[in-house]
């Protein structure tokens, strides 16, 4: 009986931990994968909608992203990585 109570406490702790986890998914393919992961883990799913920062020499090459709150992420490339 004590072991059953102990496992219930562990399950409650795991449920409590899962409440603080959020899977962030990016548009264009990330939502489908994020949904699968969130369902499998039993956690929340939220969507991130960034604006791509393109390279001046190639519009398809992402050099970073800007978020709706004006925060940004940029990739640091060297000449070896680009050329």
Secondary structure, DSSP 8 states (H G I E B T S, - for coil): -HHHHHHHHHHHHHHHHHHT-EEEEETTTHHHHHHHHHHHHT-EEEEE--EEEEETTEEEEEEEEE-TTS-EEE----HHHH-
